[in-house]
Amino acid sequence: MTTTTTRAGAGATTIGRTPRRQIYLPLGLYLLFTLIPFYWILLFALRPTGSTSLVPWPVTFEHFDKVWTERSFATFFQNSLLVGAVSMAMTTLVALTGGYALARFDFTAKRAFMLALLCSQFIPGALMLVPLFEIFAELRMINSLGSVIVAETVFQLPLSMILISGFIKNVPYVLEEAAWVDGCGRFRAFCAVVLPMLRPGLVAVGSFAFVHSWNHFLFALMFLSDQGKQTIPVGLATLMGADSVDLGALAAGGVVAAVPVVIVFAFIQKWLVTGFSAGAVKG
């Protein structure tokens, strides 16, 4: 009897392991397919000029030194970091207040307002370039990083408000009511009860706001004319000439542009998964 149970258990274990082994092969192929472009860009960035080797040896950092000093990528990096950080802070703060109102209050045309927020995501940014340019020209904000920050914040707010409202709906309303009974006002109850439970959601929304602002090319290209105020995406475009392309410098610039995004996602991965899991429970 004991032997039969052991064999049955072993068989169950074998059956349970079989699907995993079948998944490893396609996942491995997908991982290889994903990593090849990263290896290719590192190859061009690290191998000497004129080399045709498929292995970056001897390793050289001449391309990084060229883009960082000669091509002003240090300035582009600072500008992109400023735009990304300020846009992330403004988007998260405004979306937090608007999302709380959508989640906790009932008002006239609330459904229509939510529908308008969703429909705004179908409007391409290129369609709004001319009116935005005229508005910023009247405000004397052309060729200022402030114009890019405002534009990025405005275009990210609708989706961010919808996401945060979903996160707030997952926080039981009775917790706020209990805080009110204990003498807290609405703002104090929000800061003491709701806000700590929204950390994963805020990390998810803030990280995507930062990455979107960091990678966005169109607004920086149209609203910034001074090279000293350009961002990294526009700086990468300047590395491609009309007749030739410096592949080593372009690859090094691509690595510089990708490093902050990789670092951000490496540190917030745990919060990011938790945030989206929480936001997916209720609408």
PyRosetta script that sets phi, psi and omega in degrees:
from pyrosetta import init, pose_from_sequence

init()
pose = pose_from_sequence("MTTTTTRAGAGATTIGRTPRRQIYLPLGLYLLFTLIPFYWILLFALRPTGSTSLVPWPVTFEHFDKVWTERSFATFFQNSLLVGAVSMAMTTLVALTGGYALARFDFTAKRAFMLALLCSQFIPGALMLVPLFEIFAELRMINSLGSVIVAETVFQLPLSMILISGFIKNVPYVLEEAAWVDGCGRFRAFCAVVLPMLRPGLVAVGSFAFVHSWNHFLFALMFLSDQGKQTIPVGLATLMGADSVDLGALAAGGVVAAVPVVIVFAFIQKWLVTGFSAGAVKG")
pose.set_psi(1, -41.1)
pose.set_omega(1, 179.5)
pose.set_phi(2, -66.0)
pose.set_psi(2, -41.0)
pose.set_omega(2, -179.4)
pose.set_phi(3, -62.5)
pose.set_psi(3, -41.6)
pose.set_omega(3, -179.9)
pose.set_phi(4, -62.6)
pose.set_psi(4, -41.8)
pose.set_omega(4, 179.0)
pose.set_phi(5, -63.8)
pose.set_psi(5, -40.6)
pose.set_omega(5, -179.3)
pose.set_phi(6, -64.6)
pose.set_psi(6, -42.3)
pose.set_omega(6, 178.7)
pose.set_phi(7, -66.2)
pose.set_psi(7, -38.5)
pose.set_omega(7, 178.3)
pose.set_phi(8, -63.7)
pose.set_psi(8, -41.6)
pose.set_omega(8, 178.6)
pose.set_phi(9, -64.4)
pose.set_psi(9, -41.0)
pose.set_omega(9, 178.6)
pose.set_phi(10, -64.5)
pose.set_psi(10, -39.8)
pose.set_omega(10, 178.1)
pose.set_phi(11, -63.8)
pose.set_psi(11, -40.4)
pose.set_omega(11, 178.6)
pose.set_phi(12, -63.9)
pose.set_psi(12, -39.2)
pose.set_omega(12, 179.1)
pose.set_phi(13, -63.9)
pose.set_psi(13, -42.3)
pose.set_omega(13, 179.5)
pose.set_phi(14, -63.9)
pose.set_psi(14, -41.9)
pose.set_omega(14, 178.8)
pose.set_phi(15, -64.9)
pose.set_psi(15, -37.5)
pose.set_omega(15, 179.9)
pose.set_phi(16, -69.2)
pose.set_psi(16, -28.1)
pose.set_omega(16, -178.4)
pose.set_phi(17, -82.9)
pose.set_psi(17, -24.2)
pose.set_omega(17, -174.4)
pose.set_phi(18, -59.5)
pose.set_psi(18, -48.5)
pose.set_omega(18, 178.4)
pose.set_phi(19, -59.3)
pose.set_psi(19, -36.3)
pose.set_omega(19, 179.9)
pose.set_phi(20, -62.5)
pose.set_psi(20, -43.8)
pose.set_omega(20, 179.6)
pose.set_phi(21, -64.3)
pose.set_psi(21, -34.4)
pose.set_omega(21, 178.2)
pose.set_phi(22, -69.9)
pose.set_psi(22, -26.6)
pose.set_omega(22, -179.8)
pose.set_phi(23, -80.5)
pose.set_psi(23, -30.0)
pose.set_omega(23, -175.8)
pose.set_phi(24, -58.7)
pose.set_psi(24, -40.6)
pose.set_omega(24, -177.0)
pose.set_phi(25, -64.1)
pose.set_psi(25, -54.1)
pose.set_omega(25, 178.7)
pose.set_phi(26, -63.8)
pose.set_psi(26, -34.9)
pose.set_omega(26, 177.5)
pose.set_phi(27, -65.9)
pose.set_psi(27, -39.7)
pose.set_omega(27, 177.7)
pose.set_phi(28, -64.0)
pose.set_psi(28, -40.7)
pose.set_omega(28, 177.8)
pose.set_phi(29, -65.7)
pose.set_psi(29, -40.6)
pose.set_omega(29, 178.2)
pose.set_phi(30, -65.0)
pose.set_psi(30, -40.7)
pose.set_omega(30, 177.9)
pose.set_phi(31, -62.6)
pose.set_psi(31, -42.4)
pose.set_omega(31, 178.3)
pose.set_phi(32, -62.9)
pose.set_psi(32, -43.5)
pose.set_omega(32, 178.3)
pose.set_phi(33, -61.6)
pose.set_psi(33, -35.3)
pose.set_omega(33, -179.5)
pose.set_phi(34, -74.7)
pose.set_psi(34, -36.8)
pose.set_omega(34, -174.8)
pose.set_phi(35, -81.8)
pose.set_psi(35, -20.0)
pose.set_omega(35, -178.6)
pose.set_phi(36, -58.3)
pose.set_psi(36, -46.3)
pose.set_omega(36, 177.8)
pose.set_phi(37, -61.1)
pose.set_psi(37, -36.6)
pose.set_omega(37, 178.3)
pose.set_phi(38, -66.2)
pose.set_psi(38, -40.2)
pose.set_omega(38, 177.4)
pose.set_phi(39, -65.4)
pose.set_psi(39, -38.2)
pose.set_omega(39, -178.4)
pose.set_phi(40, -65.0)
pose.set_psi(40, -42.4)
pose.set_omega(40, -180.0)
pose.set_phi(41, -69.9)
pose.set_psi(41, -36.4)
pose.set_omega(41, 175.4)
pose.set_phi(42, -67.0)
pose.set_psi(42, -34.5)
pose.set_omega(42, 178.8)
pose.set_phi(43, -61.9)
pose.set_psi(43, -48.6)
pose.set_omega(43, 179.7)
pose.set_phi(44, -68.1)
pose.set_psi(44, -31.7)
pose.set_omega(44, -177.6)
pose.set_phi(45, -75.6)
pose.set_psi(45, -29.6)
pose.set_omega(45, -172.2)
pose.set_phi(46, -104.6)
pose.set_psi(46, -16.6)
pose.set_omega(46, -179.1)
pose.set_phi(47, -90.8)
pose.set_psi(47, 154.3)
pose.set_omega(47, -177.6)
pose.set_phi(48, -63.9)
pose.set_psi(48, 158.1)
pose.set_omega(48, 177.6)
pose.set_phi(49, -63.8)
pose.set_psi(49, 133.5)
pose.set_omega(49, 179.9)
pose.set_phi(50, 89.4)
pose.set_psi(50, -10.3)
pose.set_omega(50, 179.7)
pose.set_phi(51, -75.9)
pose.set_psi(51, 143.4)
pose.set_omega(51, 177.6)
pose.set_phi(52, -116.2)
pose.set_psi(52, 13.8)
pose.set_omega(52, -178.6)
pose.set_phi(53, -69.2)
pose.set_psi(53, 146.8)
pose.set_omega(53, 176.4)
pose.set_phi(54, -87.9)
pose.set_psi(54, 2.8)
pose.set_omega(54, 176.2)
pose.set_phi(55, -124.0)
pose.set_psi(55, 127.9)
pose.set_omega(55, -178.3)
pose.set_phi(56, -71.6)
pose.set_psi(56, 74.2)
pose.set_omega(56, 179.3)
pose.set_phi(57, -144.1)
pose.set_psi(57, 129.5)
pose.set_omega(57, 0.9)
pose.set_phi(58, -73.1)
pose.set_psi(58, 146.7)
pose.set_omega(58, -179.0)
pose.set_phi(59, -74.1)
pose.set_psi(59, 134.1)
pose.set_omega(59, 177.4)
pose.set_phi(60, -133.3)
pose.set_psi(60, 147.4)
pose.set_omega(60, 178.5)
pose.set_phi(61, -112.9)
pose.set_psi(61, 21.8)
pose.set_omega(61, -178.4)
pose.set_phi(62, -63.9)
pose.set_psi(62, -34.8)
pose.set_omega(62, -179.5)
pose.set_phi(63, -69.1)
pose.set_psi(63, -38.5)
pose.set_omega(63, 177.3)
pose.set_phi(64, -65.7)
pose.set_psi(64, -41.1)
pose.set_omega(64, 178.4)
pose.set_phi(65, -64.6)
pose.set_psi(65, -35.5)
pose.set_omega(65, -179.3)
pose.set_phi(66, -67.1)
pose.set_psi(66, -48.3)
pose.set_omega(66, -177.4)
pose.set_phi(67, -72.7)
pose.set_psi(67, -31.0)
pose.set_omega(67, -176.9)
pose.set_phi(68, -74.8)
pose.set_psi(68, -34.0)
pose.set_omega(68, -176.0)
pose.set_phi(69, -105.6)
pose.set_psi(69, -57.3)
pose.set_omega(69, -174.4)
pose.set_phi(70, -71.6)
pose.set_psi(70, -35.9)
pose.set_omega(70, -176.8)
pose.set_phi(71, -98.8)
pose.set_psi(71, 12.2)
pose.set_omega(71, 172.0)
pose.set_phi(72, 61.9)
pose.set_psi(72, 30.8)
pose.set_omega(72, 179.7)
pose.set_phi(73, -70.6)
pose.set_psi(73, -20.6)
pose.set_omega(73, 174.8)
pose.set_phi(74, -63.3)
pose.set_psi(74, -41.7)
pose.set_omega(74, 177.4)
pose.set_phi(75, -69.1)
pose.set_psi(75, -43.3)
pose.set_omega(75, 178.2)
pose.set_phi(76, -59.5)
pose.set_psi(76, -40.4)
pose.set_omega(76, -179.0)
pose.set_phi(77, -63.2)
pose.set_psi(77, -44.4)
pose.set_omega(77, 179.3)
pose.set_phi(78, -63.9)
pose.set_psi(78, -42.5)
pose.set_omega(78, 179.8)
pose.set_phi(79, -64.1)
pose.set_psi(79, -44.2)
pose.set_omega(79, 179.0)
pose.set_phi(80, -64.2)
pose.set_psi(80, -39.0)
pose.set_omega(80, 179.2)
pose.set_phi(81, -64.2)
pose.set_psi(81, -40.9)
pose.set_omega(81, 178.4)
pose.set_phi(82, -65.6)
pose.set_psi(82, -46.6)
pose.set_omega(82, 179.9)
pose.set_phi(83, -62.0)
pose.set_psi(83, -44.9)
pose.set_omega(83, -178.8)
pose.set_phi(84, -65.3)
pose.set_psi(84, -43.9)
pose.set_omega(84, -177.3)
pose.set_phi(85, -67.9)
pose.set_psi(85, -45.8)
pose.set_omega(85, -178.2)
pose.set_phi(86, -69.5)
pose.set_psi(86, -40.7)
pose.set_omega(86, 177.8)
pose.set_phi(87, -62.8)
pose.set_psi(87, -40.6)
pose.set_omega(87, 178.6)
pose.set_phi(88, -62.8)
pose.set_psi(88, -45.0)
pose.set_omega(88, -179.0)
pose.set_phi(89, -64.8)
pose.set_psi(89, -45.6)
pose.set_omega(89, -178.6)
pose.set_phi(90, -67.7)
pose.set_psi(90, -42.3)
pose.set_omega(90, 179.7)
pose.set_phi(91, -62.5)
pose.set_psi(91, -45.3)
pose.set_omega(91, -178.2)
pose.set_phi(92, -65.6)
pose.set_psi(92, -42.5)
pose.set_omega(92, -177.9)
pose.set_phi(93, -66.1)
pose.set_psi(93, -48.9)
pose.set_omega(93, -178.1)
pose.set_phi(94, -68.8)
pose.set_psi(94, -40.7)
pose.set_omega(94, 179.0)
pose.set_phi(95, -65.4)
pose.set_psi(95, -30.9)
pose.set_omega(95, 178.5)
pose.set_phi(96, -65.4)
pose.set_psi(96, -46.1)
pose.set_omega(96, 179.7)
pose.set_phi(97, -68.9)
pose.set_psi(97, -43.7)
pose.set_omega(97, 179.0)
pose.set_phi(98, -67.7)
pose.set_psi(98, -39.4)
pose.set_omega(98, 178.4)
pose.set_phi(99, -64.9)
pose.set_psi(99, -35.5)
pose.set_omega(99, 177.2)
pose.set_phi(100, -65.2)
pose.set_psi(100, -41.1)
pose.set_omega(100, 178.6)
pose.set_phi(101, -64.0)
pose.set_psi(101, -40.3)
pose.set_omega(101, 179.4)
pose.set_phi(102, -68.1)
pose.set_psi(102, -32.8)
pose.set_omega(102, -176.3)
pose.set_phi(103, -83.7)
pose.set_psi(103, -31.7)
pose.set_omega(103, -170.6)
pose.set_phi(104, -109.4)
pose.set_psi(104, -16.2)
pose.set_omega(104, -175.6)
pose.set_phi(105, -118.0)
pose.set_psi(105, 145.3)
pose.set_omega(105, 172.2)
pose.set_phi(106, -107.2)
pose.set_psi(106, 126.8)
pose.set_omega(106, -179.9)
pose.set_phi(107, -142.4)
pose.set_psi(107, 166.6)
pose.set_omega(107, -177.4)
pose.set_phi(108, -61.7)
pose.set_psi(108, 137.4)
pose.set_omega(108, 177.6)
pose.set_phi(109, 62.7)
pose.set_psi(109, 31.0)
pose.set_omega(109, 178.7)
pose.set_phi(110, -64.6)
pose.set_psi(110, -44.3)
pose.set_omega(110, 178.8)
pose.set_phi(111, -63.3)
pose.set_psi(111, -39.0)
pose.set_omega(111, 178.7)
pose.set_phi(112, -65.7)
pose.set_psi(112, -37.2)
pose.set_omega(112, 178.6)
pose.set_phi(113, -66.2)
pose.set_psi(113, -42.7)
pose.set_omega(113, 177.4)
pose.set_phi(114, -63.4)
pose.set_psi(114, -39.8)
pose.set_omega(114, 177.9)
pose.set_phi(115, -64.2)
pose.set_psi(115, -39.1)
pose.set_omega(115, 177.8)
pose.set_phi(116, -64.4)
pose.set_psi(116, -38.5)
pose.set_omega(116, 176.8)
pose.set_phi(117, -62.2)
pose.set_psi(117, -43.0)
pose.set_omega(117, 179.3)
pose.set_phi(118, -66.5)
pose.set_psi(118, -42.4)
pose.set_omega(118, -178.9)
pose.set_phi(119, -66.7)
pose.set_psi(119, -27.7)
pose.set_omega(119, 179.2)
pose.set_phi(120, -64.1)
pose.set_psi(120, -21.1)
pose.set_omega(120, 179.0)
pose.set_phi(121, -72.8)
pose.set_psi(121, -14.2)
pose.set_omega(121, 179.1)
pose.set_phi(122, -88.6)
pose.set_psi(122, -4.7)
pose.set_omega(122, -179.4)
pose.set_phi(123, -88.1)
pose.set_psi(123, 117.8)
pose.set_omega(123, 179.4)
pose.set_phi(124, -69.5)
pose.set_psi(124, 146.5)
pose.set_omega(124, -179.5)
pose.set_phi(125, -62.3)
pose.set_psi(125, -31.7)
pose.set_omega(125, -179.6)
pose.set_phi(126, -62.4)
pose.set_psi(126, -28.9)
pose.set_omega(126, -179.4)
pose.set_phi(127, -67.6)
pose.set_psi(127, -24.6)
pose.set_omega(127, -176.3)
pose.set_phi(128, -99.5)
pose.set_psi(128, 5.7)
pose.set_omega(128, -175.7)
pose.set_phi(129, -64.2)
pose.set_psi(129, -44.8)
pose.set_omega(129, -176.8)
pose.set_phi(130, -65.9)
pose.set_psi(130, -51.3)
pose.set_omega(130, 177.6)
pose.set_phi(131, -62.5)
pose.set_psi(131, -37.7)
pose.set_omega(131, 178.0)
pose.set_phi(132, -65.2)
pose.set_psi(132, -39.6)
pose.set_omega(132, 179.4)
pose.set_phi(133, -62.9)
pose.set_psi(133, -41.4)
pose.set_omega(133, 179.2)
pose.set_phi(134, -65.9)
pose.set_psi(134, -39.8)
pose.set_omega(134, 179.2)
pose.set_phi(135, -64.2)
pose.set_psi(135, -47.5)
pose.set_omega(135, -179.1)
pose.set_phi(136, -67.6)
pose.set_psi(136, -30.5)
pose.set_omega(136, 176.5)
pose.set_phi(137, -66.7)
pose.set_psi(137, -40.9)
pose.set_omega(137, 177.5)
pose.set_phi(138, -65.4)
pose.set_psi(138, -34.5)
pose.set_omega(138, 179.9)
pose.set_phi(139, -86.1)
pose.set_psi(139, 0.5)
pose.set_omega(139, -179.2)
pose.set_phi(140, 58.0)
pose.set_psi(140, 43.5)
pose.set_omega(140, 180.0)
pose.set_phi(141, -110.0)
pose.set_psi(141, 1.9)
pose.set_omega(141, 177.8)
pose.set_phi(142, -65.7)
pose.set_psi(142, 143.9)
pose.set_omega(142, -176.4)
pose.set_phi(143, 63.3)
pose.set_psi(143, 34.4)
pose.set_omega(143, 176.7)
pose.set_phi(144, -131.8)
pose.set_psi(144, 140.5)
pose.set_omega(144, 178.3)
pose.set_phi(145, -62.4)
pose.set_psi(145, -23.7)
pose.set_omega(145, 178.4)
pose.set_phi(146, -61.0)
pose.set_psi(146, -35.3)
pose.set_omega(146, 178.9)
pose.set_phi(147, -64.8)
pose.set_psi(147, -41.5)
pose.set_omega(147, 179.0)
pose.set_phi(148, -67.5)
pose.set_psi(148, -40.7)
pose.set_omega(148, -180.0)
pose.set_phi(149, -62.8)
pose.set_psi(149, -45.0)
pose.set_omega(149, 179.9)
pose.set_phi(150, -64.4)
pose.set_psi(150, -44.0)
pose.set_omega(150, -179.3)
pose.set_phi(151, -63.7)
pose.set_psi(151, -43.6)
pose.set_omega(151, 179.3)
pose.set_phi(152, -63.6)
pose.set_psi(152, -41.9)
pose.set_omega(152, -179.3)
pose.set_phi(153, -63.9)
pose.set_psi(153, -45.0)
pose.set_omega(153, -177.6)
pose.set_phi(154, -63.1)
pose.set_psi(154, -41.1)
pose.set_omega(154, -176.5)
pose.set_phi(155, -76.5)
pose.set_psi(155, -18.5)
pose.set_omega(155, 179.0)
pose.set_phi(156, -96.1)
pose.set_psi(156, -13.5)
pose.set_omega(156, -175.2)
pose.set_phi(157, -64.3)
pose.set_psi(157, -45.1)
pose.set_omega(157, -175.7)
pose.set_phi(158, -56.4)
pose.set_psi(158, -52.5)
pose.set_omega(158, -179.2)
pose.set_phi(159, -65.6)
pose.set_psi(159, -37.5)
pose.set_omega(159, 179.7)
pose.set_phi(160, -64.5)
pose.set_psi(160, -39.9)
pose.set_omega(160, 178.0)
pose.set_phi(161, -64.6)
pose.set_psi(161, -40.6)
pose.set_omega(161, 179.6)
pose.set_phi(162, -64.8)
pose.set_psi(162, -43.5)
pose.set_omega(162, -179.6)
pose.set_phi(163, -63.4)
pose.set_psi(163, -46.7)
pose.set_omega(163, -177.1)
pose.set_phi(164, -68.4)
pose.set_psi(164, -34.2)
pose.set_omega(164, 176.5)
pose.set_phi(165, -62.5)
pose.set_psi(165, -35.7)
pose.set_omega(165, 175.9)
pose.set_phi(166, -66.5)
pose.set_psi(166, -39.1)
pose.set_omega(166, 177.3)
pose.set_phi(167, -64.8)
pose.set_psi(167, -41.0)
pose.set_omega(167, -178.0)
pose.set_phi(168, -68.0)
pose.set_psi(168, -34.1)
pose.set_omega(168, 178.3)
pose.set_phi(169, -63.3)
pose.set_psi(169, -24.3)
pose.set_omega(169, 179.1)
pose.set_phi(170, -78.9)
pose.set_psi(170, -11.3)
pose.set_omega(170, 176.0)
pose.set_phi(171, -86.4)
pose.set_psi(171, 119.4)
pose.set_omega(171, -177.3)
pose.set_phi(172, -56.0)
pose.set_psi(172, 131.7)
pose.set_omega(172, -179.0)
pose.set_phi(173, -67.1)
pose.set_psi(173, -25.2)
pose.set_omega(173, -178.3)
pose.set_phi(174, -66.1)
pose.set_psi(174, -24.7)
pose.set_omega(174, 177.7)
pose.set_phi(175, -66.4)
pose.set_psi(175, -41.1)
pose.set_omega(175, 176.2)
pose.set_phi(176, -66.2)
pose.set_psi(176, -41.6)
pose.set_omega(176, 179.5)
pose.set_phi(177, -62.1)
pose.set_psi(177, -38.2)
pose.set_omega(177, 177.5)
pose.set_phi(178, -63.7)
pose.set_psi(178, -38.3)
pose.set_omega(178, 177.7)
pose.set_phi(179, -66.8)
pose.set_psi(179, -36.2)
pose.set_omega(179, 177.0)
pose.set_phi(180, -64.8)
pose.set_psi(180, -40.6)
pose.set_omega(180, 178.7)
pose.set_phi(181, -61.7)
pose.set_psi(181, -33.8)
pose.set_omega(181, 179.6)
pose.set_phi(182, -78.1)
pose.set_psi(182, -0.4)
pose.set_omega(182, 175.7)
pose.set_phi(183, 107.3)
pose.set_psi(183, 1.4)
pose.set_omega(183, 179.4)
pose.set_phi(184, -80.1)
pose.set_psi(184, 145.0)
pose.set_omega(184, 170.4)
pose.set_phi(185, -80.1)
pose.set_psi(185, 177.2)
pose.set_omega(185, -177.6)
pose.set_phi(186, -63.1)
pose.set_psi(186, -43.2)
pose.set_omega(186, -177.8)
pose.set_phi(187, -67.1)
pose.set_psi(187, -43.0)
pose.set_omega(187, -179.9)
pose.set_phi(188, -66.8)
pose.set_psi(188, -39.4)
pose.set_omega(188, 177.8)
pose.set_phi(189, -65.0)
pose.set_psi(189, -38.1)
pose.set_omega(189, 177.8)
pose.set_phi(190, -63.3)
pose.set_psi(190, -45.7)
pose.set_omega(190, -178.4)
pose.set_phi(191, -68.7)
pose.set_psi(191, -35.0)
pose.set_omega(191, -174.9)
pose.set_phi(192, -87.0)
pose.set_psi(192, -29.6)
pose.set_omega(192, -172.8)
pose.set_phi(193, -111.2)
pose.set_psi(193, -51.6)
pose.set_omega(193, -172.0)
pose.set_phi(194, -79.2)
pose.set_psi(194, -47.4)
pose.set_omega(194, -172.9)
pose.set_phi(195, -58.4)
pose.set_psi(195, -44.6)
pose.set_omega(195, 178.1)
pose.set_phi(196, -60.5)
pose.set_psi(196, -28.4)
pose.set_omega(196, -179.6)
pose.set_phi(197, -83.6)
pose.set_psi(197, -7.5)
pose.set_omega(197, -179.5)
pose.set_phi(198, -97.2)
pose.set_psi(198, 3.8)
pose.set_omega(198, -175.4)
pose.set_phi(199, -55.9)
pose.set_psi(199, -47.6)
pose.set_omega(199, 178.3)
pose.set_phi(200, -59.5)
pose.set_psi(200, -41.0)
pose.set_omega(200, 179.5)
pose.set_phi(201, -66.5)
pose.set_psi(201, -40.4)
pose.set_omega(201, 178.4)
pose.set_phi(202, -65.5)
pose.set_psi(202, -38.2)
pose.set_omega(202, 177.4)
pose.set_phi(203, -63.9)
pose.set_psi(203, -42.6)
pose.set_omega(203, 179.6)
pose.set_phi(204, -62.7)
pose.set_psi(204, -48.3)
pose.set_omega(204, -178.8)
pose.set_phi(205, -67.3)
pose.set_psi(205, -44.6)
pose.set_omega(205, -178.8)
pose.set_phi(206, -64.5)
pose.set_psi(206, -39.3)
pose.set_omega(206, -178.6)
pose.set_phi(207, -66.4)
pose.set_psi(207, -41.3)
pose.set_omega(207, 178.9)
pose.set_phi(208, -70.0)
pose.set_psi(208, -32.7)
pose.set_omega(208, 175.7)
pose.set_phi(209, -65.0)
pose.set_psi(209, -41.3)
pose.set_omega(209, 179.1)
pose.set_phi(210, -65.9)
pose.set_psi(210, -47.1)
pose.set_omega(210, -177.5)
pose.set_phi(211, -64.7)
pose.set_psi(211, -39.9)
pose.set_omega(211, 178.7)
pose.set_phi(212, -63.6)
pose.set_psi(212, -44.4)
pose.set_omega(212, 179.3)
pose.set_phi(213, -67.0)
pose.set_psi(213, -36.6)
pose.set_omega(213, -179.2)
pose.set_phi(214, -66.0)
pose.set_psi(214, -38.2)
pose.set_omega(214, -173.6)
pose.set_phi(215, -93.4)
pose.set_psi(215, -12.8)
pose.set_omega(215, -172.0)
pose.set_phi(216, -70.9)
pose.set_psi(216, 133.7)
pose.set_omega(216, -173.9)
pose.set_phi(217, -104.0)
pose.set_psi(217, -37.9)
pose.set_omega(217, -166.0)
pose.set_phi(218, -65.7)
pose.set_psi(218, -49.8)
pose.set_omega(218, -175.9)
pose.set_phi(219, -64.6)
pose.set_psi(219, -42.4)
pose.set_omega(219, 179.4)
pose.set_phi(220, -64.1)
pose.set_psi(220, -37.0)
pose.set_omega(220, 179.8)
pose.set_phi(221, -66.6)
pose.set_psi(221, -40.1)
pose.set_omega(221, -174.1)
pose.set_phi(222, -83.9)
pose.set_psi(222, -34.5)
pose.set_omega(222, -172.3)
pose.set_phi(223, -98.5)
pose.set_psi(223, -10.5)
pose.set_omega(223, -177.3)
pose.set_phi(224, -119.9)
pose.set_psi(224, 119.8)
pose.set_omega(224, 179.4)
pose.set_phi(225, -106.8)
pose.set_psi(225, -25.7)
pose.set_omega(225, 179.9)
pose.set_phi(226, -77.0)
pose.set_psi(226, 128.1)
pose.set_omega(226, -178.9)
pose.set_phi(227, -61.8)
pose.set_psi(227, -30.9)
pose.set_omega(227, -179.9)
pose.set_phi(228, -71.0)
pose.set_psi(228, -7.5)
pose.set_omega(228, 179.2)
pose.set_phi(229, -115.5)
pose.set_psi(229, 7.3)
pose.set_omega(229, -179.7)
pose.set_phi(230, -73.6)
pose.set_psi(230, 160.7)
pose.set_omega(230, 178.0)
pose.set_phi(231, -105.0)
pose.set_psi(231, 174.4)
pose.set_omega(231, -174.4)
pose.set_phi(232, -60.8)
pose.set_psi(232, -43.8)
pose.set_omega(232, 178.8)
pose.set_phi(233, -57.3)
pose.set_psi(233, -40.7)
pose.set_omega(233, 177.5)
pose.set_phi(234, -70.5)
pose.set_psi(234, -35.9)
pose.set_omega(234, 176.8)
pose.set_phi(235, -62.1)
pose.set_psi(235, -37.5)
pose.set_omega(235, 176.8)
pose.set_phi(236, -64.2)
pose.set_psi(236, -36.5)
pose.set_omega(236, 179.8)
pose.set_phi(237, -65.7)
pose.set_psi(237, -30.8)
pose.set_omega(237, 179.8)
pose.set_phi(238, -70.6)
pose.set_psi(238, -15.9)
pose.set_omega(238, 179.3)
pose.set_phi(239, -79.6)
pose.set_psi(239, -9.2)
pose.set_omega(239, 179.8)
pose.set_phi(240, -103.2)
pose.set_psi(240, 110.1)
pose.set_omega(240, 179.7)
pose.set_phi(241, -82.2)
pose.set_psi(241, 176.5)
pose.set_omega(241, -178.9)
pose.set_phi(242, -73.6)
pose.set_psi(242, -33.8)
pose.set_omega(242, -175.5)
pose.set_phi(243, -109.9)
pose.set_psi(243, -23.1)
pose.set_omega(243, -176.6)
pose.set_phi(244, -149.1)
pose.set_psi(244, 160.9)
pose.set_omega(244, 179.6)
pose.set_phi(245, -130.6)
pose.set_psi(245, 129.3)
pose.set_omega(245, 174.8)
pose.set_phi(246, -82.0)
pose.set_psi(246, 94.2)
pose.set_omega(246, -173.9)
pose.set_phi(247, -64.0)
pose.set_psi(247, -35.8)
pose.set_omega(247, 179.2)
pose.set_phi(248, -64.3)
pose.set_psi(248, -46.4)
pose.set_omega(248, 179.1)
pose.set_phi(249, -67.3)
pose.set_psi(249, -39.1)
pose.set_omega(249, 179.5)
pose.set_phi(250, -65.2)
pose.set_psi(250, -40.7)
pose.set_omega(250, 178.1)
pose.set_phi(251, -66.4)
pose.set_psi(251, -41.8)
pose.set_omega(251, 177.9)
pose.set_phi(252, -63.1)
pose.set_psi(252, -41.2)
pose.set_omega(252, 176.5)
pose.set_phi(253, -64.0)
pose.set_psi(253, -36.6)
pose.set_omega(253, 176.7)
pose.set_phi(254, -65.1)
pose.set_psi(254, -38.1)
pose.set_omega(254, 177.1)
pose.set_phi(255, -65.5)
pose.set_psi(255, -43.4)
pose.set_omega(255, 178.6)
pose.set_phi(256, -60.8)
pose.set_psi(256, -39.6)
pose.set_omega(256, -179.7)
pose.set_phi(257, -70.3)
pose.set_psi(257, -30.3)
pose.set_omega(257, -175.3)
pose.set_phi(258, -85.0)
pose.set_psi(258, -26.4)
pose.set_omega(258, -173.8)
pose.set_phi(259, -58.1)
pose.set_psi(259, -49.2)
pose.set_omega(259, -179.3)
pose.set_phi(260, -60.1)
pose.set_psi(260, -38.4)
pose.set_omega(260, -180.0)
pose.set_phi(261, -65.7)
pose.set_psi(261, -42.2)
pose.set_omega(261, 178.7)
pose.set_phi(262, -63.1)
pose.set_psi(262, -42.2)
pose.set_omega(262, 179.8)
pose.set_phi(263, -63.9)
pose.set_psi(263, -43.3)
pose.set_omega(263, -179.8)
pose.set_phi(264, -59.5)
pose.set_psi(264, -49.0)
pose.set_omega(264, -177.9)
pose.set_phi(265, -70.5)
pose.set_psi(265, -29.1)
pose.set_omega(265, 177.9)
pose.set_phi(266, -66.2)
pose.set_psi(266, -37.4)
pose.set_omega(266, -177.6)
pose.set_phi(267, -82.9)
pose.set_psi(267, -27.4)
pose.set_omega(267, -174.1)
pose.set_phi(268, -107.1)
pose.set_psi(268, 10.5)
pose.set_omega(268, -175.6)
pose.set_phi(269, -56.7)
pose.set_psi(269, -46.1)
pose.set_omega(269, -178.6)
pose.set_phi(270, -61.6)
pose.set_psi(270, -46.8)
pose.set_omega(270, 179.5)
pose.set_phi(271, -65.7)
pose.set_psi(271, -34.9)
pose.set_omega(271, -176.6)
pose.set_phi(272, -66.2)
pose.set_psi(272, -46.5)
pose.set_omega(272, 179.3)
pose.set_phi(273, -63.9)
pose.set_psi(273, -42.6)
pose.set_omega(273, 178.2)
pose.set_phi(274, -63.1)
pose.set_psi(274, -40.0)
pose.set_omega(274, -178.7)
pose.set_phi(275, -64.6)
pose.set_psi(275, -46.1)
pose.set_omega(275, 179.9)
pose.set_phi(276, -70.8)
pose.set_psi(276, -31.0)
pose.set_omega(276, 175.6)
pose.set_phi(277, -65.7)
pose.set_psi(277, -40.6)
pose.set_omega(277, 178.9)
pose.set_phi(278, -68.4)
pose.set_psi(278, -38.2)
pose.set_omega(278, -178.0)
pose.set_phi(279, -75.5)
pose.set_psi(279, -11.6)
pose.set_omega(279, -177.6)
pose.set_phi(280, -92.4)
pose.set_psi(280, -3.8)
pose.set_omega(280, -175.8)
pose.set_phi(281, -76.2)
pose.set_psi(281, -45.8)
pose.set_omega(281, -178.4)
pose.set_phi(282, -125.8)
pose.set_psi(282, 154.6)
pose.set_omega(282, -177.7)
pose.set_phi(283, -87.8)
pose.dump_pdb("model.pdb")
